[in-house]
Amino acid sequence: MRPARIFDYNVTVINLPGDAKIVIIGGGVMGLITAWECASRGETDIVILEMRSLLGAGATQKAAGGVRAQFTTAANVGMSKYSQDFYRRRFTPEINPDFQYLEYGYLFVARSEEKLKALDNSMALQKKLGADAVRHITADEIKEILPDFNIDDVQGGNFSPEDGVVDPGDIVNGLDISIRRMGVQIFTDCEVTGIESKSNFNFVVNTGHGNINAQKILVATGSWSGEFMEKCGVNVPVEPYRRTLYISGPLPWFPKKAPFTFDVCTGTHFRPESGGIIFLKINPDEIPGHNEEPDWDFLENIIPDLIHIMPRLEEAAVIDAWAGPYAMTPDHSAILGKIPDSPSGVGKGMYIATGFSGHGLMHSPAVGCAMSELLLDGVTSTLDISAFKLERFDTGVLIHETAAF
Ligand SMILES: Cc1cc2nc3c(=O)[nH]c(=O)nc-3n(C[C@H](O)[C@H](O)[C@H](O)COP(=O)(O)OP(=O)(O)OC[C@H]3O[C@@H](n4cnc5c(N)ncnc54)[C@H](O)[C@@H]3O)c2cc1C
């Protein structure tokens, strides 16, 4: 006789609660940090629903970890200033004792007069908004930081020693443990398939494991937000674009504390990692979609840039790569705030934080603060996020961020 099966590994049993004050859809950094802010203020009747098996398995855990205030618009510099301060002073004591904000700096290098002028203009804006550490840097100074840098055609650049790098794993782990301790319930392998609006501020969230009644909803579905909100009858202009991050083998001569370095003429950027470097570049021919296979063919477009920037990188072996989704918006800036009311009833009590266009990890502390205030108080009091509202795509008052890579 065939023995009875004790475990069936193909079946995940999920016992969802019948209701929650706040349901957060998406267990990436935005969902987690917003839950942390709410729970820290005493609101723990929160359920996070994540469709993948691991938290952060969308874009968050794939991030290169760069944190910078060097943006070209006031809205994004403001988000960075708040977030850098949070990473510098609060994340370690309040969330994860192992977390580190490594302030190795960000270096933007221009190889044309035109690009240098653009860097000058953005530096003026950054300084005006309190990002005082950003300064002009000469080709010779770049050589002091990175002795193997090819400065033959370098016109100069911008450098901020207060920018740096964080580890997405430390962020996700810290938030996961901290919010579970405070009583937030997290369910993975649990995709939200629809939302029904019962009446004002009252929703039914549908999943394959049952429904949850919710008073308020935060949509934090990253690069899936466009498709997800379409099902709810709301147009959210977010498209998924694959980005591949390549990893070199050991490079003993490469400075371990080198800044995250951007060649603004080609868009190629790199930083030290695990004894070698990691490097990226936007593929302008990438088509929107949820392809998360590394793009090995595109490597041949980056190698010549890298060798021009630093000829000694010819010695580097490329040993690995991973790819993840960028959630791109038309003006390369986030969508934050209340979802406008719609005739179907969707909107009332529904909030969204999405479309981070490649700079979400660095801005997550500011997003968590603002979204928790909206969820709990109905208004923001710490940060003005009105520039990021969804309605800007109808009014045409866009942000136009050009420092998105
Ligand atoms: C290769 C790469 C490098 C990057 N480098 C940097 C960097 O250096 N600095 C930086 O600041 N940012 C970087 N980013 C961007 C950063 O990772 C994102 O902006 C940030 O993680 C966005 O967080 P999120 O929570 O909005 O999205 P995600 O982390 O994608 O989380 C959204 C979650 O929602 C879940 N979900 C979607 N639909 C549903 C549904 N219907 N039901 C339930 N769950 C659902 C998804 O599974 C996903 O886990 C990088 C991204 C990539 C891909």
The ligand as an SDF file (V2000), in Angstrom:
LIG
                    3D

 53 58  0  0  0  0  0  0  0  0999 V2000
   19.7620   46.1010  -10.8520 C   0  0  0  0  0  0  0  0  0  0  0  0
   19.1640   47.1750   -9.9630 C   0  0  0  0  0  0  0  0  0  0  0  0
   19.9930   48.0970   -9.3440 C   0  0  0  0  0  0  0  0  0  0  0  0
   19.4570   49.0920   -8.5240 C   0  0  0  0  0  0  0  0  0  0  0  0
   20.3100   49.9470   -7.8660 N   0  0  0  0  0  0  0  0  0  0  0  0
   19.7920   50.8750   -7.0140 C   0  0  0  0  0  0  0  0  0  0  0  0
   20.6580   51.7300   -6.2950 C   0  0  0  0  0  0  0  0  0  0  0  0
   21.8990   51.6590   -6.3970 O   0  0  0  0  0  0  0  0  0  0  0  0
   20.0950   52.6400   -5.4390 N   0  0  0  0  0  0  0  0  0  0  0  0
   18.7310   52.7480   -5.2910 C   0  0  0  0  0  0  0  0  0  0  0  0
   18.2870   53.5950   -4.5280 O   0  0  0  0  0  0  0  0  0  0  0  0
   17.9030   51.9530   -5.9770 N   0  0  0  0  0  0  0  0  0  0  0  0
   18.3890   51.0210   -6.8320 C   0  0  0  0  0  0  0  0  0  0  0  0
   17.5460   50.2150   -7.5300 N   0  0  0  0  0  0  0  0  0  0  0  0
   16.1020   50.4510   -7.4370 C   0  0  0  0  0  0  0  0  0  0  0  0
   15.5120   49.9130   -6.1700 C   0  0  0  0  0  0  0  0  0  0  0  0
   15.8540   48.5550   -6.0240 O   0  0  0  0  0  0  0  0  0  0  0  0
   13.9940   50.0820   -6.2200 C   0  0  0  0  0  0  0  0  0  0  0  0
   13.6560   51.4250   -6.5630 O   0  0  0  0  0  0  0  0  0  0  0  0
   13.3320   49.7610   -4.8870 C   0  0  0  0  0  0  0  0  0  0  0  0
   13.7640   48.5090   -4.4210 O   0  0  0  0  0  0  0  0  0  0  0  0
   11.8320   49.7750   -5.0710 C   0  0  0  0  0  0  0  0  0  0  0  0
   11.2190   49.1750   -3.9530 O   0  0  0  0  0  0  0  0  0  0  0  0
    9.6860   48.7550   -4.0550 P   0  0  0  0  0  0  0  0  0  0  0  0
    9.3110   48.2280   -2.7290 O   0  0  0  0  0  0  0  0  0  0  0  0
    8.9150   49.8840   -4.6520 O   0  0  0  0  0  0  0  0  0  0  0  0
    9.6690   47.6160   -5.2020 O   0  0  0  0  0  0  0  0  0  0  0  0
   10.0170   46.0650   -5.1470 P   0  0  0  0  0  0  0  0  0  0  0  0
   11.2250   45.7750   -4.3460 O   0  0  0  0  0  0  0  0  0  0  0  0
   10.0060   45.5700   -6.5450 O   0  0  0  0  0  0  0  0  0  0  0  0
    8.8040   45.4670   -4.3330 O   0  0  0  0  0  0  0  0  0  0  0  0
    7.5060   45.3570   -4.8990 C   0  0  0  0  0  0  0  0  0  0  0  0
    6.9750   44.0130   -4.4510 C   0  0  0  0  0  0  0  0  0  0  0  0
    5.6080   43.8990   -4.7850 O   0  0  0  0  0  0  0  0  0  0  0  0
    5.3410   42.5440   -5.0550 C   0  0  0  0  0  0  0  0  0  0  0  0
    4.0890   42.4730   -5.7950 N   0  0  0  0  0  0  0  0  0  0  0  0
    3.8280   42.9620   -7.0320 C   0  0  0  0  0  0  0  0  0  0  0  0
    2.5550   42.7380   -7.3770 N   0  0  0  0  0  0  0  0  0  0  0  0
    1.9790   42.0770   -6.3210 C   0  0  0  0  0  0  0  0  0  0  0  0
    0.6750   41.5640   -6.0680 C   0  0  0  0  0  0  0  0  0  0  0  0
   -0.3140   41.6890   -6.9720 N   0  0  0  0  0  0  0  0  0  0  0  0
    0.4480   40.9330   -4.8950 N   0  0  0  0  0  0  0  0  0  0  0  0
    1.4260   40.8120   -3.9650 C   0  0  0  0  0  0  0  0  0  0  0  0
    2.6990   41.2670   -4.1650 N   0  0  0  0  0  0  0  0  0  0  0  0
    2.9530   41.9070   -5.3190 C   0  0  0  0  0  0  0  0  0  0  0  0
    6.5640   42.0990   -5.8380 C   0  0  0  0  0  0  0  0  0  0  0  0
    6.7460   40.7080   -5.8230 O   0  0  0  0  0  0  0  0  0  0  0  0
    7.6800   42.8520   -5.1260 C   0  0  0  0  0  0  0  0  0  0  0  0
    8.3440   42.0670   -4.1580 O   0  0  0  0  0  0  0  0  0  0  0  0
   18.0380   49.1910   -8.3440 C   0  0  0  0  0  0  0  0  0  0  0  0
   17.2100   48.2650   -8.9630 C   0  0  0  0  0  0  0  0  0  0  0  0
   17.7480   47.2630   -9.7670 C   0  0  0  0  0  0  0  0  0  0  0  0
   16.8330   46.2920  -10.4140 C   0  0  0  0  0  0  0  0  0  0  0  0
  1  2  1  0
  2  3  1  0
  2 52  2  0
  3  4  2  0
  4  5  1  0
  4 50  1  0
  5  6  2  0
  6  7  1  0
  6 13  1  0
  7  8  2  0
  7  9  1  0
  9 10  1  0
 10 11  2  0
 10 12  1  0
 12 13  2  0
 13 14  1  0
 14 15  1  0
 14 50  1  0
 15 16  1  0
 16 17  1  0
 16 18  1  0
 18 19  1  0
 18 20  1  0
 20 21  1  0
 20 22  1  0
 22 23  1  0
 23 24  1  0
 24 25  2  0
 24 26  1  0
 24 27  1  0
 27 28  1  0
 28 29  2  0
 28 30  1  0
 28 31  1  0
 31 32  1  0
 32 33  1  0
 33 34  1  0
 33 48  1  0
 34 35  1  0
 35 36  1  0
 35 46  1  0
 36 37  1  0
 36 45  1  0
 37 38  2  0
 38 39  1  0
 39 40  1  0
 39 45  2  0
 40 41  1  0
 40 42  2  0
 42 43  1  0
 43 44  2  0
 44 45  1  0
 46 47  1  0
 46 48  1  0
 48 49  1  0
 50 51  2  0
 51 52  1  0
 52 53  1  0
M  END
$$$$
